[in-house]
Amino acid sequence: MKRVLAAVSHLVRRDDGQDLLEYGLLAVLIAIVVIAGVTSLGSTITNVFWQPIAQNF
């Protein structure tokens, strides 16, 4: 039991994987913002350019 507790406490004290996790979360956040922006831009382009063209036909 002492070996298990020692292994767990050793894993808790280590922080070398923390940077990778933070970079991963940052990449996911940037991807979400980019997807939202592209979706919004696509909707705007559709409403401004393609809806008037479709109404004329």
C-alpha positions, 0 to 999 in steps of 0.5 A: 500500500505504501508503494501505491501511495508513493507512486500516486504522490510522485505523479501528483508532484510531477508537472512536466505534462502540464505544459502539453495539456495547456497547449492542447487546450489553447489549440482547442480554444483557438479552433473553436473561435476559428470555426465560429468565425468562419460559420458567421462569415459564411452566413453573412456572405450567404445573406449579403450576396446569394440571397439577392441573387436567388430572389432575382431568379 
